[in-house]
Amino acid sequence: MSVTDVFARSATSVAVAVAVARNIARYFPAGLVDPIPPRAADTVVLVVSELVTNSLRHGGGDCTLEVSAHPDGIEVAVRDHSPQPPRMRTPDLNGGTGGFGWPMVNRVAHTTSVIR
């Protein structure tokens, strides 16, 4: 089972697109025959939120989200047009420019990979 959606940074806002992506991630696990634990479902929502946000902000303005169920877990794939892979950077504790998302995704996800 999988679900795919396309998001574009538009005049509305990144926040609206990310809210829709979060809802997809929130309701997808609920529709599975074998539901996943609530904590795991929350992790899926967090990963989707971070990846879609970063993709829309830094990946060229639009992205595709695919959430798929596999026997051993949930796979989240976000595709954008940026030639630059995500990178670790020192989080900005004072200026509000971020730096927390990619490290967080790498900590909570079982595995991560970047395919160019």
TORDREN-640455 format. One line per field, with one value per residue: x, y, z of N, C-alpha, C, CB in turn. Coordinates in pm, 1 decimal. Glycine has a CB too. Example, Ala and Ser with C-alpha at 12.3 -4.5 7.8 and 13.67 -1.06 7.14 Angstrom:
// TORDREN-640455
n.east <- (1319.0_1285.0)
n.north <- (-569.0_-225.0)
n.up <- (780.0_708.0)
ca.east <- (1230.0_1367.0)
ca.north <- (-450.0_-106.0)
ca.up <- (780.0_714.0)
c.east <- (1320.0_1290.0)
c.north <- (-330.0_3.0)
c.up <- (780.0_787.0)
cb.east <- (1130.8_1408.4)
cb.north <- (-447.3_-59.8)
cb.up <- (904.6_572.5)
This chain:
// TORDREN-640455
n.east <- (85.3_53.5_85.6_88.5_176.6_193.8_362.1_377.4_564.5_399.2_204.8_45.3_160.3_448.5_385.4_114.5_125.2_290.9_129.5_-74.0_78.4_155.6_-95.7_-149.6_54.6_-24.9_-273.8_-224.9_-88.3_-300.1_-476.0_-373.8_-370.5_-240.8_-194.1_53.1_246.6_147.0_362.0_546.8_393.1_376.8_643.1_663.7_504.4_658.8_898.9_803.2_706.9_944.4_1105.3_947.8_914.7_1186.3_1247.1_1070.5_1159.7_1434.4_1477.4_1407.0_1143.4_923.2_796.3_774.4_596.3_606.6_461.1_500.3_395.3_565.8_652.6_836.9_828.0_757.9_807.6_933.5_955.4_1089.2_1102.9_1279.9_1393.7_1647.1_1999.1_2164.1_2243.2_2078.8_2231.3_2429.3_2442.4_2555.6_2317.5_2126.1_2103.1_2026.2_1952.8_1736.2_1751.2_1741.4_1860.7_1815.1_1646.9_1741.8_1945.1_1773.7_1591.4_1770.6_1832.1_1588.5_1484.5_1493.2_1670.2_1839.9_1867.8_2012.5_1941.4_2065.1)
n.north <- (-117.7_220.5_580.0_871.5_1210.6_1542.1_1841.6_2197.4_2490.1_2779.6_3079.5_3060.7_2913.6_2752.6_2634.2_2554.0_2352.9_2171.4_2106.7_1962.4_1747.1_1639.1_1552.4_1348.4_1171.3_1120.2_990.5_774.4_545.3_465.6_342.7_96.4_-263.1_-404.4_-216.9_28.3_98.1_381.2_559.0_505.5_584.8_858.4_922.7_882.9_1095.5_1313.0_1278.3_1304.5_1569.6_1718.9_1646.8_1725.4_1998.6_2088.0_2016.7_2176.8_2430.2_2431.4_2276.8_2348.9_2425.6_2256.1_1928.7_1568.5_1348.0_1026.1_772.2_456.6_128.5_-144.9_-485.0_-468.6_-207.0_149.1_336.2_647.1_865.1_1146.4_1352.0_1592.2_1866.3_1955.4_1959.4_1935.7_1742.9_1681.0_1826.4_1797.9_2047.7_2296.0_2360.4_2661.2_2843.2_3097.0_3268.7_3162.3_3018.9_2751.3_2413.3_2193.6_1990.3_1782.3_1640.8_1546.4_1382.1_1183.2_1075.3_965.2_801.1_466.8_399.6_612.9_744.4_903.6_966.6_1066.4)
n.up <- (0.0_-81.5_-95.2_-293.1_-344.9_-483.5_-417.2_-422.1_-380.0_-325.9_-374.5_-153.5_92.6_233.3_470.5_448.5_251.0_383.2_600.6_472.1_379.4_626.2_719.2_534.4_608.5_869.9_849.3_682.5_813.6_975.5_805.4_749.8_735.3_939.1_1197.0_1292.0_1590.8_1797.5_1859.4_1656.5_1438.8_1490.9_1446.9_1171.6_1082.2_1174.1_1025.9_760.4_772.7_820.8_595.1_371.0_424.4_413.6_150.9_-2.0_72.5_7.4_-217.3_-479.6_-507.8_-561.4_-483.3_-459.6_-262.7_-133.2_46.2_171.2_264.1_399.4_479.1_689.1_781.6_741.0_452.4_359.9_98.2_-52.8_-324.7_-513.2_-724.4_-679.9_-729.3_-518.1_-235.2_84.6_376.4_670.7_915.6_1145.8_1387.9_1401.0_1672.4_1741.2_1523.3_1384.9_1143.9_1108.2_1063.5_1213.0_1115.9_920.2_1071.9_1277.0_1135.7_1055.3_1302.7_1399.2_1198.0_1073.2_864.4_631.2_302.8_19.4_-307.6_-609.9)
ca.east <- (0.0_129.0_15.9_179.4_119.1_288.8_346.2_449.4_572.0_317.8_171.9_-17.1_276.2_507.1_314.8_-8.1_165.3_343.0_14.1_-137.6_168.8_141.4_-222.6_-129.6_136.5_-100.2_-383.3_-177.7_-72.9_-430.3_-544.7_-305.2_-433.4_-170.9_-153.5_180.1_228.0_131.0_490.5_601.9_311.5_422.0_773.4_636.6_456.8_773.5_990.0_736.9_704.0_1079.0_1154.6_871.0_951.6_1319.4_1242.9_1005.0_1242.2_1569.7_1490.6_1361.5_1007.2_818.7_846.1_681.5_599.7_550.9_464.6_469.8_402.0_640.3_639.4_926.6_817.8_701.3_909.3_899.6_1043.7_1059.7_1184.4_1275.4_1478.6_1777.2_2114.2_2237.0_2183.9_2069.4_2360.2_2432.3_2505.9_2538.7_2189.5_2129.5_2029.1_1986.8_1901.7_1615.1_1768.2_1726.1_1973.9_1774.5_1564.4_1811.4_1997.8_1662.6_1545.1_1870.5_1825.8_1463.9_1456.7_1573.4_1777.2_1817.1_1955.0_1990.2_1969.4_2065.7)
ca.north <- (0.0_345.3_701.6_968.1_1342.4_1641.6_1970.3_2308.6_2614.2_2873.3_3204.3_3031.8_2906.2_2622.0_2578.7_2488.2_2229.2_2079.9_2060.0_1857.8_1631.4_1581.4_1479.4_1223.5_1083.9_1086.1_898.6_656.6_427.2_424.9_262.4_-30.7_-382.2_-421.2_-81.9_43.1_163.3_527.1_629.5_489.4_669.4_996.5_936.7_898.3_1233.2_1401.6_1264.4_1366.3_1713.6_1773.6_1629.0_1808.9_2137.9_2116.0_2005.3_2296.1_2549.6_2426.3_2181.3_2392.8_2478.5_2155.3_1796.9_1457.1_1267.1_892.1_696.6_317.5_28.7_-267.2_-574.6_-431.9_-67.1_250.6_408.0_783.6_913.8_1281.9_1381.9_1729.8_1889.9_2010.4_1871.9_1931.8_1655.2_1742.5_1823.2_1830.2_2175.4_2334.8_2429.1_2802.6_2859.0_3236.1_3340.0_3103.4_2970.5_2605.9_2324.2_2085.1_1889.3_1666.8_1557.6_1482.0_1272.8_1077.0_1012.1_890.8_704.0_344.0_425.4_721.5_743.0_1011.0_920.9_1180.1)
ca.up <- (0.0_-83.4_-135.5_-352.7_-369.4_-530.8_-348.5_-483.4_-302.7_-402.8_-306.5_-23.8_180.0_260.7_586.8_403.9_184.2_485.3_678.1_391.9_383.6_761.1_724.9_460.2_693.2_990.8_820.8_610.2_899.8_1030.3_705.9_728.0_792.9_1066.3_1236.8_1361.7_1720.7_1789.6_1858.6_1521.5_1351.2_1515.3_1381.7_1028.0_1063.6_1193.7_911.6_644.8_794.1_802.7_458.5_277.7_452.9_359.6_6.1_-57.0_98.9_-46.9_-326.6_-610.1_-506.1_-560.6_-446.3_-459.5_-140.6_-142.5_171.8_135.9_371.2_371.2_594.1_799.7_821.3_652.8_376.4_320.8_-7.6_-99.3_-442.7_-562.6_-841.1_-642.1_-748.1_-391.8_-134.5_217.6_445.8_812.8_947.9_1285.2_1407.3_1435.9_1797.9_1763.3_1406.7_1329.9_1006.9_1105.5_1082.7_1303.0_1050.1_864.2_1180.7_1346.8_1050.3_1062.1_1436.2_1425.0_1092.6_1081.0_768.4_536.1_185.8_-76.4_-443.7_-703.2)
c.east <- (89.2_38.1_121.5_105.4_230.5_256.9_428.5_448.9_499.5_295.2_107.2_91.8_325.8_428.7_187.8_25.2_214.2_229.1_-59.4_-52.3_160.9_12.9_-214.5_-53.9_60.9_-204.8_-340.0_-161.3_-205.1_-506.4_-481.4_-380.0_-372.2_-120.3_-18.3_154.8_219.7_262.9_556.4_524.9_350.6_557.0_756.6_592.4_573.0_867.6_929.5_739.6_840.7_1124.6_1079.6_904.2_1085.3_1320.6_1180.5_1090.6_1373.3_1583.8_1433.9_1215.6_894.9_880.2_734.3_703.9_538.7_570.4_417.6_483.3_475.6_626.8_724.0_920.5_751.2_816.7_853.9_1002.4_996.1_1157.2_1167.7_1376.9_1616.3_1889.2_2194.8_2169.3_2166.0_2204.9_2341.3_2496.7_2479.7_2406.1_2209.3_2041.3_1976.7_1915.8_1778.3_1628.0_1770.0_1852.9_1940.5_1711.5_1637.3_1877.3_1887.0_1610.8_1642.6_1871.1_1702.6_1431.4_1547.1_1693.4_1738.9_1910.6_1915.0_2032.3_1961.1_1994.3)
c.north <- (123.1_460.5_798.7_1099.7_1436.0_1773.3_2075.0_2426.1_2718.2_3000.4_3178.4_3025.6_2763.9_2555.3_2504.1_2354.2_2126.6_2026.3_1948.8_1731.2_1561.1_1500.7_1347.5_1124.6_1037.4_978.5_772.3_535.1_376.8_334.5_127.0_-145.5_-411.6_-284.4_-81.5_112.9_315.4_603.9_621.2_576.8_816.3_1022.4_954.6_1041.6_1331.3_1397.6_1329.4_1517.4_1776.4_1763.9_1715.9_1956.5_2172.4_2110.5_2128.6_2421.1_2549.0_2343.1_2223.3_2433.0_2379.2_2019.6_1694.3_1377.8_1131.7_823.3_556.2_227.4_-93.9_-357.3_-533.6_-284.6_20.6_322.2_543.9_826.1_1052.0_1312.6_1529.2_1744.2_1943.6_1910.8_1854.3_1837.5_1730.6_1733.5_1855.5_1967.2_2205.9_2408.1_2573.5_2824.4_3000.6_3301.3_3281.4_3051.7_2818.1_2528.8_2205.2_1966.5_1765.9_1581.0_1482.2_1362.4_1155.7_1005.7_923.9_786.0_582.0_354.9_546.6_699.5_856.7_957.9_1042.0_1144.1)
c.up <- (0.0_-124.2_-185.6_-370.9_-412.4_-462.3_-419.2_-389.1_-385.5_-323.3_-171.2_81.6_189.7_373.2_546.4_338.5_285.7_572.3_602.7_393.9_519.3_773.2_649.0_548.2_817.0_962.8_746.0_701.6_956.6_933.3_679.1_794.5_930.2_1110.1_1307.8_1495.1_1706.9_1783.6_1720.7_1422.0_1367.4_1448.1_1231.6_999.7_1075.0_1072.8_786.8_656.9_766.1_657.6_358.3_299.4_389.0_207.3_-57.9_-38.6_21.2_-173.2_-459.2_-618.1_-519.2_-528.2_-457.1_-331.4_-171.9_-8.3_138.0_257.6_319.4_493.2_715.1_838.0_717.0_584.6_336.8_216.6_-50.4_-211.7_-480.1_-674.6_-806.6_-671.3_-619.2_-293.3_-2.4_286.6_593.1_827.0_1093.3_1299.3_1453.1_1558.5_1818.3_1645.2_1342.9_1188.3_1000.0_1130.5_1170.8_1230.5_1002.5_972.8_1255.1_1266.2_1059.1_1196.8_1451.8_1319.5_1109.2_987.2_684.0_418.2_95.1_-212.5_-534.9_-829.8)
cb.east <- (-96.6_249.4_-68.2_235.6_45.9_284.1_387.5_387.6_722.2_183.4_79.6_-98.3_243.2_657.6_279.8_-86.0_274.7_448.5_-82.5_-159.5_314.3_143.4_-335.7_-52.5_263.8_-167.8_-487.9_-45.7_21.2_-515.0_-552.0_-161.8_-416.8_-52.9_-259.3_282.7_342.4_52.1_584.7_596.8_161.0_432.5_861.9_527.7_347.2_849.6_1021.2_591.6_659.9_1178.1_1143.6_718.7_957.8_1420.9_1166.0_868.7_1272.0_1661.6_1428.4_1386.0_993.6_744.4_904.4_699.8_523.5_617.4_374.4_562.4_259.2_791.8_676.8_1067.6_953.4_610.3_953.5_897.9_1046.6_1070.6_1145.1_1303.6_1411.1_1778.1_2203.6_2247.8_2271.6_1959.0_2459.4_2510.0_2453.7_2657.0_2104.0_2082.5_2117.2_2106.9_2005.8_1507.3_1896.6_1671.4_2088.8_1677.6_1497.5_1916.3_2076.0_1548.7_1529.9_2007.4_1825.9_1349.3_1476.4_1487.4_1803.4_1840.4_1947.9_2069.5_1869.7_2208.1)
cb.north <- (0.3_334.8_763.3_916.5_1397.0_1656.0_1960.4_2347.5_2657.5_2810.1_3288.9_2898.0_2960.2_2634.7_2690.2_2578.6_2257.1_2151.1_2177.4_1905.9_1675.4_1692.2_1565.1_1248.9_1155.9_1210.9_969.7_687.4_458.9_548.6_337.5_-23.7_-504.7_-524.5_-19.9_122.8_125.8_575.2_571.0_340.4_650.3_1024.0_814.6_797.1_1267.8_1362.5_1114.9_1316.9_1744.8_1700.9_1483.5_1784.9_2162.4_2017.0_1881.0_2316.7_2560.2_2373.1_2058.0_2287.2_2573.7_2151.4_1798.6_1367.3_1337.1_810.6_763.4_268.3_-9.7_-237.3_-713.7_-466.6_-13.4_351.5_327.4_882.1_815.4_1388.0_1289.9_1832.4_1984.9_2048.7_1927.0_2072.2_1529.4_1673.5_1922.3_1721.3_2290.2_2423.5_2353.7_2891.5_2821.0_3316.3_3347.2_3201.8_3026.1_2564.8_2399.8_2137.9_1949.5_1713.1_1644.3_1583.2_1320.1_1133.7_1119.1_986.5_767.6_219.1_300.4_862.5_607.2_1142.0_808.0_1224.9)
cb.up <- (122.4_-179.4_-17.0_-488.1_-243.2_-686.2_-199.8_-618.9_-270.9_-441.5_-393.1_-27.7_318.5_298.0_685.1_305.5_79.9_573.2_708.2_246.4_354.9_867.9_668.1_326.9_735.1_1048.2_741.2_541.9_1013.5_1063.2_580.0_780.9_698.1_1054.1_1327.3_1275.4_1815.4_1907.6_1966.0_1477.7_1381.7_1667.2_1410.9_980.4_1167.4_1321.6_884.7_631.9_937.0_892.8_417.9_295.1_604.8_415.7_-34.4_8.8_247.4_55.7_-288.7_-706.5_-611.3_-696.5_-303.9_-586.0_-23.0_-257.9_285.0_23.2_422.1_338.0_553.0_763.4_851.1_731.5_251.0_445.0_-129.1_17.3_-562.3_-448.4_-933.7_-493.6_-857.8_-331.7_-113.6_303.8_381.7_895.4_856.7_1333.9_1509.4_1316.5_1914.4_1797.2_1306.4_1334.3_947.4_976.1_1141.8_1405.2_936.2_764.0_1279.2_1372.1_903.3_1034.3_1545.7_1434.7_952.8_1045.3_678.1_602.1_111.0_-37.8_-489.2_-734.9)
